[in-house]
Amino acid sequence: MAAGDVYRINVQAVGQNSVYMNILAIQQIGAVELVQADFQAFADGFKEIWRGQQPDAITWRSWRAIQVFGANVDYNAEPCKRVGGFAFEGNLSGTLGGAQAGQDPLPPQSALVTTLGSGLIGRRHRGRIYAFGWSETQQTAGVWSAAIMSALNTTFTTWFNKYKDAGTDPKIKLGIWSDRTAFGCELVGSPPVHQQVDAPNPAQAFTPVTGFTMRNTVSTQRRRAVGVGR
């Protein structure tokens, strides 16, 4: 592993007969290699952004990190495929259940969206986090309450200031990863299949995150609807 290596880390929870997940991109900052404890701290910190405001129907579970850029990752062996890379995984630690007891959860697809920005225009340089597991009392007429927005902005800011571009963590930087840039592939035709339309460019596929905006509208993550999945 080396400075500039990029990983995608999948953080999972369960509840309401569903599996929830968010996938985030992180980059190794310096020459000191990332180890299991670094990924663990990142994933546990992400969990704690949300857990305090979630109903006890939600239980956080595990994380898995897959390397997507670095010297041992190859995008040229086969078109539209990635070969090689390190992997780390583990169970989340600390308190795992939502802290709000006895609350009636909203449907699984109801999400609180946080937009990640990089200072660059274009979809390849923006990201979204679809936070899951909220209760009926935390929204009114499709708008999240001022109380939950304030609480989550506080916990997100603390975590974000650690991992943002030029944040306080010495080893990990949060960012946005573009598979379109990395692979150079698009879905083409009907039925759609991946086809290479540009040369792979994984070295330019990661953009550091510089800011965030938490949206107060109740949004929908369609793949979380019961019976849909991924």
Sequence and secondary structure as in RCSB ss.txt:
>XXXX:A:sequence
MAAGDVYRINVQAVGQNSVYMNILAIQQIGAVELVQADFQAFADGFKEIWRGQQPDAITWRSWRAIQVFGANVDY
NAEPCKRVGGFAFEGNLSGTLGGAQAGQDPLPPQSALVTTLGSGLIGRRHRGRIYAFGWSETQQTAGVWSAAIMS
ALNTTFTTWFNKYKDAGTDPKIKLGIWSDRTAFGCELVGSPPVHQQVDAPNPAQAFTPVTGFTMRNTVSTQRRRA
VGVGR
>XXXX:A:secstr
  TT EEEEEEEEEETTEEEEEEEEEEE SSS   HHHHHHHHHHHHHHHGGGSBTT EEEEEEEEEEESTTEES
SSSTT  EE  EEEEE  S  B SBTT  B  TTEEEEEEEE S  SGGG EEEEE   BGGGEETTEE HHHHH
HHHHHHHHHHHHHSTT S SSEEEEEE HHHHH EEEETTTTEEEE S   GGGSEEE  EEEE  B EE GGGS
TTT  
